[in-house]
């Protein structure tokens, strides 16, 4: 059984910050690449950030580069997304997901298991 639970979403003003957490219950959490995605109402799910199994390599969508930071703590089976300088266009439901074993991927189809999502709303 695989379980991913996101938390930390909320309502913030533009320019504010939030830290999202993804608590994972997966077999051998430390071997999996992981990622964050988001989905706004009426739109497709889009890539936000990805991190390698060890945390040594990260990749970001251009829209969040320089503002968001992805990290993980394998000892705690937890992944994080620190979001700074938030913009109204960041408003979406944010999902964490389990990715490939062998490489980082930016493709939704490369991810196998998903959490329930946490709402992030950024007001103007």
Secondary structure, 3 states (H helix, E strand, C coil): CCEEEEECCEEEECCCCEEEEEEEECCCHHHCCEEEEEECCCCCCEEEEEECCCCCCEEECCCCCCCEEEEEEHHHCEEEEEECCCCHHHCEEEEEEECCCCCCCCCHHHCCEECCCEEEEEEC
